[in-house]
């Protein structure tokens, strides 16, 4: 027994437990996207299990919880490494009890292989689980539990509008690039992002590059031909709504924006090999479908203008430039524009729209 860690755990328990009211204690030590999913299921969780929730998240995720006002008894912050120590040394994955911390993330729960169920999509017709369904399972929710969309406070919208006007962002005629991410994904050579920016500029858009966040990013930042902008988490949905369009790498901020649905158009660049080989990260392997929102959270793609492109990070400059131009030109017929097909031959989202749209609260926003 590591007595120092045990003492840390006891001290954190004292901070997490409310002295007067019992609550569920949900820990999320990882990414923005995972915290967003837990917040989006908070209402369904309380309806299913009763009692309120104490949410424990990294300090930089507080803005996500604030978009779900009145969904939590308390929001407590803790550093990621401390939460990981608790999850790895003190939590029994079989316990699901009031006032006992629960690691609300499939990557770090139990045998830590729950996320491997997504890999089954590699085998057509065999099955697999979406990322959002894995969280439904983890949180012991009904399969029809709804994701709740984030609610952006009016003052955040006003703040974003002031920033946009100050930096000269044309409303509805701009594109914000989010090229960085915090997961160890392969990065695209700079020619990809530079070609995207140049092509968009020629089409008449003003292009901005987010400079905040992400441990892994292109070599040159800001992207050549773009205007740098510091997008804080609480401003992201509002600024993208003002701009109109966003082009992202696969990251948690992209998931938050997708759930919010406050954009005229979103395009996601997925870092895949030319051969579609598995991606290896932290000793695990993931199939290419693991990058695709059409497989991981299909319910969020109803009623939004969205596309995903396979970008061969190991491709030639010409191959990267061709895909970059397709993204900038909205060329949805390009072979690298990925479309999940259903059994009837229709696009899966269209084929299954009638039940998918019931898994998330309706959009309620006006796109600028």
C-alpha angles and dihedrals in degrees: 000000000000101000094193091056091044090054090049089052093050091049092049091048090056089053095045100046116080110230093220108029133046119230145165111262113215119187121199112179099169141059137350090248094055093048088049092054092051091049091048090054095045095099092047090047094055091045090053102040106021126224124071133282133247105202119206114196140151114279093250092060097061092103090062091056090047089061086063099054116183093014095104136053089213139354112214124186126216134165116264095240092054092050090048091052090052093047093047099042111027113023122094105212091210094060117096104171143139114266092012115108115249120197100230097200127088094212092065104030128101111327087355091235101103090104088058088076087078089065090071089078085077088078109064112229094011097095135231137187128264118235091246092051090051088058090047088054094044093051092044093240129151114268089245094055110137127236110227117221120235118261113220114211114240092239090060090054090050092049092050092049091053091050092047093051092046094054094042100250110170107229112246092356101078137088126211116205119210101189100158129081138179097225117086096254121152112266124233117242111259092252089072097058093037091055091048091052095045093048093048090049091053088052090057101259124130108229126213129188121212110229098186129092132004127100092217120052144148117289093247118050128210094039109250110263095026135103112240117237132179106225113191117202096253090052099047101089093042095048093047089048089053093046094045101217138051133189113197144176115232106284145127093266088056090054092050091051092046092052090048091052092202100140137089091222138000127193122186124203110211118203103228133152120249088251095046092242121173120278115234120207132162092350093308133104127224130191120231090258087068088075094050122095088199087071103028101046109003093160090069093060096067113110097003133104102242140154138178125206129195106228116194102221087187093050129112122268089257093052092048092047092051093053091044091055091048090054093047092046095049089240098169091170092064112117091238092058098099120220124183107219125210129222092266093056093255123118105278096236091054094043094051099031096116095067100024093063090056090064095069133042114259122268113260108182140099113234112223 
